[in-house]
Amino acid sequence: MDRLANTVRPYAWGSTTAIPELLGTAPTGEPQAEMWMGAHPGAPSRIDRGTGPVSLAEVIDADPETELGPDAVRAFGPRLPFLLKLLAAGSPLSLQVHPDLTQAREGFADEERRGVPIDAPHRNYKDANHKPELIVALTPFDGLCGFRHPAQTADLLEGLGVDDLTPYVDILRASPEEAALREVLTAVLGAEPHAIAGTVERTAVAADQLAAKGGPYADVYAACAGLAHHFPGDPGVLSAMLLNHVRLQPGEALFLGAGIPHAYLSGLGVELMANSDNVLRCGLTPKHVDVPELLRVVRFEAGDAGVLRPEDVAGEEVYDTPIDEFRLSRFVLAPGGAPRALVSRTPQVLLCTAGTVRLRSAEDAPEQDREGAGQTELTLAPGESAFVRAGEQLTLSGAGTLFRATVVA
């Protein structure tokens, strides 16, 4: 196994304190948004097998079958198909959706044919992969996920008493759900910028006043006012009001499949995703918003946010998701508990988020199987992580919480 040295990304929306508090380090005063664990080319983790630090991506490229195992290579190719992150939102992220696999392949091929530079600010598809993702809260975590039922949103908007919103209320009450959601989102994103900015301002003032009074929509109104504070005049503030507002408690999760509009607002969590950069934005951002392509990708389906809780499988708490590129689970190890065996035919990234967890290669593993595979024993503190190549047998012990990311193959 290999201890990972990871990069922290300083995106402007990042918390200045959450990741340092978990790691037990002093804040720098700068935002620390995401810590990446894996082999993504944008910021691959580094390992040291005795000859100095080297990129995990380079190690995998040199011998993918040994590092990833033949099952994973056959299913996903010679690359680690997932990226594990610590995500710390100090302010809201952009409102966004991700394409499905067919849409990503078609969109990437189209932009390649048209010669759109890969780093162009108006480019939508950076690769040909989809980007399903899972976020598990480590602290109370606020987010937006999926469309609320139109009738409920009509009540919410009508309660604001803002005349500009009346046409949207009428559409939400009169049209079938899918058509209503599509028509309102299209109208908001296609509105004249000055006019929609005024509507956002009036909506935010009313929402702030109503949030202070309490009531069934107080949390939604407070979130709306907060978004408008960060993004004054942005049509994404109104788009966000079409979505379910959810507060996760530690251990609860959201799965974001293709076409589901979502945004993370605040909190610290463990995020696991397919290895892709494909994002189509709906607002709450100064970045490019491609409205026609966005509307092609969004799934206009109403429902609740679908909060996930882990299911116990022989002492391993598994977050069940409908894809194969990743599988996330956690172990909560009690003091004095018996060591637990851990083996997988596919690669794993292990992350400690609380306490202390000791990893040890199984004593009966043949020495030749461990040759060149890094350390045979590691102790992980909060925020520390390890890469375990396919087939390595481990035991877990200690008192703490360990997240396990792997694939289904």
ZAMARGU-4260 file (C-alpha; in steps of 0.2 Angstrom, whole numbers, plus 5000, padded with zeros to 4 digits):
<rodrens>
0) 5000/5000/5000 | 5006/5018/4998 | 5003/5033/5008 | 4996/5047/4997 | 5002/5065/4996
5) 4988/5075/4990 | 4985/5092/4982 | 4972/5104/4990 | 4964/5115/4977 | 4961/5134/4982
10) 4945/5137/4973 | 4937/5154/4979 | 4922/5145/4986 | 4932/5135/4998 | 4932/5136/5017
15) 4947/5143/5025 | 4946/5132/5040 | 4937/5115/5037 | 4950/5105/5029 | 4964/5112/5040
20) 4954/5108/5056 | 4952/5090/5049 | 4970/5088/5046 | 4975/5097/5062 | 4985/5110/5053
25) 4985/5129/5054 | 4974/5138/5042 | 4983/5148/5029 | 4970/5161/5027 | 4967/5156/5009
30) 4952/5145/5004 | 4955/5127/5004 | 4941/5119/4994 | 4945/5102/4988 | 4959/5089/4992
35) 4960/5076/4978 | 4965/5058/4981 | 4968/5048/4965 | 4976/5049/4948 | 4966/5063/4939
40) 4978/5072/4927 | 4973/5089/4935 | 4981/5085/4952 | 4987/5067/4954 | 4992/5061/4971
45) 5010/5057/4974 | 5017/5041/4981 | 5035/5036/4986 | 5041/5018/4984 | 5058/5021/4990
50) 5065/5031/4975 | 5057/5047/4978 | 5039/5055/4975 | 5031/5050/4959 | 5014/5054/4952
55) 5001/5040/4955 | 4995/5042/4937 | 5013/5038/4931 | 5014/5023/4942 | 4997/5016/4935
60) 5002/5021/4917 | 5018/5010/4919 | 5009/4994/4924 | 4990/4996/4924 | 4986/4977/4926
65) 4996/4976/4942 | 4990/4992/4950 | 4972/4991/4945 | 4969/4973/4942 | 4963/4964/4926
70) 4945/4966/4930 | 4946/4985/4932 | 4956/4987/4916 | 4944/4976/4906 | 4929/4986/4912
75) 4936/5004/4912 | 4953/5004/4903 | 4970/5007/4910 | 4966/5021/4922 | 4959/5024/4939
80) 4940/5027/4935 | 4936/5037/4950 | 4942/5052/4960 | 4940/5054/4979 | 4939/5071/4987
85) 4937/5080/5003 | 4926/5095/4999 | 4924/5110/5010 | 4911/5123/5004 | 4913/5140/5013
90) 4901/5148/5000 | 4890/5141/4986 | 4897/5131/4971 | 4889/5134/4954 | 4872/5127/4950
95) 4876/5113/4938 | 4872/5097/4929 | 4882/5083/4922 | 4879/5073/4905 | 4876/5055/4904
100) 4889/5044/4895 | 4881/5045/4878 | 4879/5064/4879 | 4897/5066/4885 | 4904/5056/4870
105) 4893/5065/4858 | 4897/5082/4865 | 4916/5079/4866 | 4917/5073/4848 | 4907/5088/4842
110) 4918/5100/4850 | 4933/5091/4844 | 4927/5091/4826 | 4923/5110/4828 | 4941/5113/4834
115) 4935/5121/4851 | 4952/5122/4861 | 4951/5110/4876 | 4955/5125/4888 | 4943/5137/4880
120) 4931/5145/4893 | 4916/5142/4882 | 4920/5123/4880 | 4907/5111/4888 | 4915/5094/4887
125) 4933/5092/4893 | 4932/5073/4890 | 4921/5059/4884 | 4915/5053/4901 | 4900/5055/4912
130) 4902/5062/4930 | 4890/5054/4942 | 4895/5059/4960 | 4891/5055/4978 | 4894/5067/4993
135) 4894/5061/5011 | 4892/5074/5024 | 4906/5075/5038 | 4897/5090/5045 | 4880/5097/5043
140) 4880/5100/5024 | 4868/5111/5014 | 4864/5108/4996 | 4851/5109/4982 | 4847/5093/4973
145) 4834/5089/4959 | 4817/5098/4955 | 4804/5101/4969 | 4786/5097/4963 | 4780/5112/4953
150) 4764/5114/4964 | 4775/5116/4980 | 4787/5128/4971 | 4772/5138/4965 | 4766/5140/4983
155) 4784/5145/4988 | 4786/5158/4975 | 4768/5165/4977 | 4772/5167/4996 | 4786/5179/4992
160) 4773/5192/4986 | 4784/5198/4971 | 4773/5202/4956 | 4788/5198/4944 | 4786/5180/4949
165) 4767/5178/4945 | 4770/5172/4927 | 4781/5158/4934 | 4768/5153/4947 | 4755/5152/4933
170) 4765/5141/4923 | 4770/5129/4937 | 4751/5128/4942 | 4744/5125/4924 | 4756/5114/4915
175) 4761/5096/4917 | 4776/5094/4928 | 4790/5091/4915 | 4784/5105/4903 | 4781/5117/4918
180) 4799/5115/4924 | 4807/5116/4907 | 4797/5132/4903 | 4801/5141/4919 | 4820/5137/4918
185) 4820/5142/4900 | 4812/5158/4904 | 4823/5162/4919 | 4839/5158/4909 | 4834/5167/4893
190) 4827/5183/4902 | 4835/5200/4898 | 4849/5202/4910 | 4844/5219/4918 | 4826/5214/4920
195) 4830/5197/4928 | 4843/5206/4940 | 4829/5217/4946 | 4818/5202/4949 | 4832/5193/4959
200) 4835/5208/4970 | 4816/5210/4974 | 4815/5191/4977 | 4830/5191/4988 | 4823/5205/4999
205) 4807/5197/5001 | 4815/5180/5005 | 4826/5187/5018 | 4811/5195/5027 | 4801/5179/5026
210) 4815/5168/5032 | 4816/5178/5048 | 4798/5175/5052 | 4799/5156/5051 | 4787/5144/5043
215) 4788/5129/5031 | 4799/5137/5018 | 4810/5147/5030 | 4825/5137/5026 | 4822/5139/5007
220) 4820/5157/5008 | 4836/5159/5019 | 4845/5149/5006 | 4839/5160/4992 | 4844/5176/5001
225) 4861/5169/5004 | 4863/5165/4986 | 4858/5182/4981 | 4871/5189/4993 | 4885/5179/4985
230) 4878/5181/4967 | 4868/5197/4966 | 4857/5198/4950 | 4862/5181/4945 | 4847/5171/4937
235) 4854/5156/4945 | 4846/5162/4961 | 4829/5160/4954 | 4834/5143/4945 | 4839/5137/4963
240) 4822/5140/4970 | 4815/5127/4958 | 4826/5114/4967 | 4825/5104/4983 | 4834/5112/4998
245) 4842/5098/5009 | 4853/5098/5025 | 4863/5082/5027 | 4868/5076/5044 | 4885/5068/5046
250) 4885/5051/5037 | 4870/5055/5026 | 4873/5057/5007 | 4867/5062/4990 | 4869/5054/4974
255) 4870/5065/4959 | 4866/5056/4943 | 4866/5063/4925 | 4855/5077/4921 | 4851/5081/4940
260) 4853/5100/4944 | 4862/5103/4960 | 4873/5114/4970 | 4883/5112/4986 | 4880/5127/4998
265) 4890/5124/5013 | 4899/5111/5024 | 4912/5097/5024 | 4910/5081/5015 | 4918/5066/5006
270) 4915/5066/4988 | 4917/5052/4976 | 4915/5054/4957 | 4919/5046/4940 | 4935/5053/4933
275) 4928/5067/4922 | 4928/5086/4921 | 4911/5088/4912 | 4900/5102/4919 | 4886/5112/4912
280) 4882/5127/4923 | 4864/5134/4926 | 4870/5149/4936 | 4878/5155/4952 | 4894/5158/4943
285) 4903/5170/4932 | 4908/5156/4920 | 4900/5151/4903 | 4882/5146/4903 | 4877/5137/4887
290) 4858/5137/4889 | 4853/5127/4874 | 4866/5113/4878 | 4860/5114/4897 | 4842/5112/4892
295) 4847/5097/4881 | 4855/5088/4896 | 4844/5093/4911 | 4831/5079/4916 | 4815/5089/4920
300) 4809/5076/4933 | 4802/5081/4950 | 4804/5072/4966 | 4813/5073/4983 | 4831/5074/4985
305) 4834/5056/4989 | 4845/5056/5004 | 4855/5040/5006 | 4860/5032/5022 | 4873/5018/5022
310) 4868/5000/5023 | 4878/4988/5034 | 4885/4973/5025 | 4895/4962/5037 | 4902/4977/5046
315) 4905/4988/5031 | 4893/5002/5029 | 4890/5004/5010 | 4882/5018/5001 | 4872/5010/4987
320) 4873/5019/4970 | 4868/5013/4952 | 4885/5014/4944 | 4901/5004/4942 | 4915/5017/4941
325) 4915/5019/4960 | 4909/5011/4976 | 4910/5020/4993 | 4909/5013/5010 | 4915/5016/5027
330) 4921/5007/5042 | 4918/5013/5060 | 4931/5005/5071 | 4928/5004/5089 | 4942/5004/5102
335) 4948/4986/5106 | 4939/4978/5091 | 4946/4964/5082 | 4956/4968/5066 | 4945/4967/5050
340) 4951/4959/5034 | 4950/4969/5018 | 4954/4962/5001 | 4948/4968/4983 | 4952/4962/4966
345) 4951/4981/4961 | 4961/4996/4967 | 4956/5005/4982 | 4959/5023/4990 | 4957/5023/5009
350) 4953/5039/5018 | 4953/5042/5037 | 4941/5055/5043 | 4941/5052/5062 | 4952/5044/5075
355) 4967/5033/5070 | 4966/5018/5058 | 4981/5006/5056 | 4982/4997/5039 | 4993/4981/5038
360) 4997/4969/5024 | 4991/4952/5028 | 5005/4941/5036 | 5001/4927/5024 | 5003/4937/5008
365) 5018/4931/4998 | 5033/4942/4998 | 5034/4943/4979 | 5016/4949/4979 | 5021/4964/4989
370) 5037/4968/4980 | 5037/4986/4974 | 5020/4990/4982 | 5025/5002/4995 | 5023/5000/5014
375) 5017/4985/5022 | 5010/4995/5037 | 5003/5012/5038 | 4994/5022/5052 | 4982/5035/5045
380) 4976/5050/5055 | 4961/5061/5050 | 4963/5068/5032 | 4977/5055/5028 | 4974/5042/5014
385) 4982/5027/5005 | 4982/5019/4988 | 4980/5000/4989 | 4983/4991/4972 | 4972/4977/4966
390) 4973/4960/4976 | 4983/4966/4991 | 4976/4959/5007 | 4975/4970/5022 | 4969/4971/5040
395) 4961/4986/5048 | 4962/4990/5066 | 4962/5005/5078 | 4948/5017/5083 | 4942/5028/5070
400) 4932/5030/5053 | 4939/5025/5037 | 4931/5028/5020 | 4934/5015/5006 | 4933/5020/4988
405) 4934/5006/4975 | 4925/5000/4959 | 4912/4987/4954 | 4920/4975/4941
</rodrens>
